Amino acid sequence: MYTLVIILMVLVCINFVLKQSWHKWQSVLAHAAAAALFTGLMWPVAVRQSRSQIDVWLSSPDLMLDTSVVITIEVIIQISFCMLSVNIMNSGKLKPAAVWSYRVLRWFPGIMIFGVLFSILVYLIFAFPGVSFPLVAWSAAAAVFAAVSGGAWLMRLFFPDKESRLEMLFLTNALTGIVAVIATVNGQTAVTGVGEMDWPSLAGVLGLVGAGVLAGSFSKTARPFRGFLRKNTMIK
């Protein structure tokens, strides 16, 4: 459970830093400063937390399911940005609505990064007992600023083309959604499993798949398949 939560936190951080590579340096520094200020100013709230309270949060099914919903919405928004970016790269003239949607999604940094930063701050406060709380908080803020700005620079250095970074952003967000469902479901499912096979439902699903295959063979996207069938028919 804790390992999956840590992996999820790492993926959220990677997504946030990777998204910064689409911005100019002024915007990257502004986002890094906002993340650093959040980390430094949240120490009065962080000191009121406790290890046992955090364990209770992680073991709460309702809270974890709500967190899963928030992460899923964020993943959908980021994947929508990826799809719009591909559309802009491959299309010539776009509608103004598509351009404005792309701009709004590009400036969306993510919500879960703030929860991750708060969790890191709470961990650091417990990890350094006896040290001044503001010192720990602002030291962590400086590290966050350096990590965000430096991480964006490294992303552009190792992946200079936007296509590679866009593919990475899509894959990491898809992986984030999968890990979020696994980590936050906490052993609960919406439907209780049964030991019997529902044959009518299975037949209905197979029928829908077969109907989709037949319909696709007559669509424009299946022209190579139809040409292959014609070629085999002529040979026979």
C-alpha positions in Angstrom: 0.0 0.0 0.0 2.7 2.5 1.1 4.9 1.5 -1.9 2.1 2.2 -4.3 1.4 5.6 -2.7 5.1 6.5 -3.0 5.1 5.4 -6.7 2.0 7.5 -7.2 3.6 10.5 -5.6 6.7 10.1 -7.8 4.5 9.9 -10.9 2.6 13.1 -10.0 5.9 14.9 -9.5 7.2 13.7 -12.9 4.0 14.8 -14.6 4.3 18.2 -13.1 7.9 18.7 -14.0 7.3 17.3 -17.5 4.4 19.7 -18.1 6.6 22.7 -17.3 8.7 21.9 -20.4 6.0 23.4 -22.5 6.3 26.8 -21.0 8.8 29.6 -21.3 11.4 30.1 -18.6 9.5 33.0 -17.0 6.5 30.7 -16.6 8.6 27.8 -15.3 10.2 30.0 -12.7 6.8 31.4 -11.7 5.3 27.9 -11.3 8.4 26.8 -9.3 8.1 29.8 -7.1 4.4 29.1 -6.5 5.2 25.5 -5.5 8.1 26.7 -3.2 5.9 29.3 -1.5 3.2 26.7 -0.9 5.7 24.4 0.7 7.2 27.1 2.8 4.0 28.6 4.0 2.2 25.4 4.9 4.4 24.5 7.9 1.9 25.8 10.5 -0.6 23.3 9.1 1.9 20.5 8.7 3.1 20.7 12.4 -0.4 19.9 13.5 -0.4 16.6 11.7 0.7 13.3 13.2 2.0 10.0 12.0 -1.1 8.1 13.3 -3.4 10.6 11.7 -1.8 10.1 8.3 -2.1 6.4 8.7 -5.8 6.8 9.4 -6.2 8.8 6.2 -4.4 6.1 4.2 -6.6 3.4 5.7 -9.9 5.3 5.1 -11.7 3.8 2.1 -14.0 6.8 1.6 -11.1 9.3 1.6 -9.0 7.1 -0.7 -11.8 6.6 -3.2 -12.4 10.4 -3.3 -8.7 10.9 -3.9 -8.9 8.4 -6.7 -11.7 10.4 -8.3 -9.6 13.6 -8.1 -6.6 11.9 -9.6 -8.7 10.4 -12.4 -10.1 13.8 -13.3 -6.6 15.3 -13.4 -5.4 12.4 -15.6 -8.3 13.0 -18.0 -7.4 16.7 -18.2 -3.7 16.0 -18.9 -4.5 13.3 -21.5 -6.9 15.8 -23.2 -4.0 18.2 -23.4 -1.9 15.5 -25.1 -4.7 14.8 -27.6 -5.1 18.5 -28.4 -1.4 18.9 -28.8 -1.3 16.1 -31.4 -4.2 17.6 -33.2 -2.4 21.0 -33.4 0.8 19.4 -34.6 -0.9 17.5 -37.4 -3.7 19.9 -38.4 -3.4 23.1 -40.3 -6.2 25.5 -39.4 -8.0 25.0 -36.1 -11.2 26.4 -34.6 -10.7 29.2 -32.0 -12.4 26.9 -29.4 -9.7 24.3 -29.9 -6.9 26.8 -29.6 -8.4 28.3 -26.4 -8.9 24.8 -25.0 -5.3 24.0 -25.7 -4.1 27.2 -24.0 -6.2 26.6 -20.9 -5.1 22.9 -20.6 -1.4 23.9 -21.1 -1.6 26.3 -18.2 -3.2 23.7 -15.9 -0.4 22.5 -13.7 -2.2 19.9 -11.8 -3.9 19.7 -8.4 -2.3 16.6 -6.8 1.2 18.1 -6.8 0.1 20.3 -3.9 -1.0 17.3 -1.9 2.4 15.6 -2.7 4.3 18.7 -1.6 2.3 18.8 1.7 3.0 15.1 2.3 6.7 15.6 1.7 6.7 18.6 4.1 5.0 16.6 6.9 7.5 13.7 6.4 10.5 16.1 6.6 9.1 17.7 9.8 8.9 14.3 11.4 12.3 13.3 10.0 14.1 16.2 11.6 12.9 16.4 15.2 14.3 19.3 17.2 15.0 21.4 14.1 13.1 24.7 13.7 9.9 24.1 11.7 10.3 27.2 9.5 13.9 26.2 8.7 12.8 22.8 7.6 9.9 24.2 5.6 11.9 26.9 3.7 14.8 24.5 3.1 12.3 22.2 1.5 10.8 25.1 -0.4 14.3 25.9 -1.8 14.8 22.3 -2.8 11.3 22.3 -4.5 12.2 25.4 -6.5 15.5 23.9 -7.7 13.9 20.6 -8.5 11.1 22.1 -10.6 13.2 24.6 -12.5 16.1 22.2 -12.9 13.9 19.3 -13.8 12.2 21.3 -16.6 15.6 22.2 -18.0 16.8 18.6 -17.9 13.6 17.5 -19.7 14.3 19.9 -22.5 18.0 18.9 -22.6 17.5 15.1 -22.8 14.2 15.3 -24.9 14.5 18.4 -27.1 11.6 17.5 -29.4 8.1 18.0 -28.2 6.9 14.7 -29.7 9.0 12.7 -27.3 8.0 14.7 -24.3 4.3 14.6 -25.3 4.5 10.8 -25.6 6.1 10.6 -22.2 3.5 12.8 -20.7 0.7 10.7 -22.1 2.3 7.4 -20.9 3.1 8.7 -17.4 -0.4 10.1 -17.0 -1.9 6.8 -18.1 0.3 4.9 -15.7 -0.7 7.4 -12.9 -4.4 6.6 -13.5 -3.7 2.9 -13.3 -1.6 3.1 -10.1 -4.2 5.5 -8.6 -7.0 3.0 -9.0 -4.8 0.2 -7.6 -3.5 2.2 -4.7 -6.7 4.0 -3.6 -9.2 1.2 -4.0 -8.0 -0.3 -0.7 -9.5 -3.7 -1.2 -13.0 -2.5 -2.0 -14.7 -2.8 -5.4 -18.0 -1.4 -6.6 -19.4 -4.8 -7.6 -19.2 -8.0 -5.6 -17.6 -10.8 -7.5 -19.5 -14.0 -8.3 -18.4 -17.5 -9.0 -20.7 -18.2 -11.9 -20.2 -17.2 -15.5 -23.0 -15.0 -16.9 -23.2 -16.6 -20.4 -25.9 -14.2 -21.8 -23.8 -11.2 -20.9 -20.7 -12.8 -22.4 -22.6 -13.6 -25.6 -23.8 -10.0 -25.8 -20.3 -8.6 -25.5 -19.0 -11.0 -28.1 -21.9 -10.0 -30.4 -21.1 -6.3 -30.0 -17.4 -7.0 -30.8 -18.4 -9.0 -33.9 -20.7 -6.3 -35.0 -18.0 -3.7 -34.6 -15.6 -5.8 -36.6 -18.1 -6.1 -39.4 -19.0 -2.4 -39.4 -15.3 -1.5 -39.4 -14.7 -3.6 -42.5 -17.0 -1.3 -44.4 -15.7 2.0 -43.0 -13.0 4.2 -44.5 -10.5 3.1 -42.0 -10.7 -0.5 -43.1 -9.8 0.1 -46.8 -6.5 -1.9 -46.6 -8.4 -4.8 -45.0 -11.0 -4.7 -47.8 -8.3 -4.6 -50.4 -6.7 -7.6 -48.9 -10.0 -9.5 -49.0 -10.5 -8.5 -52.7 -7.0 -9.7 -53.5 -7.5 -13.1 -51.9 -10.8 -13.4 -53.7 -9.2 -12.8 -57.1 -6.5 -15.3 -56.4 -9.0 -18.0 -55.5 
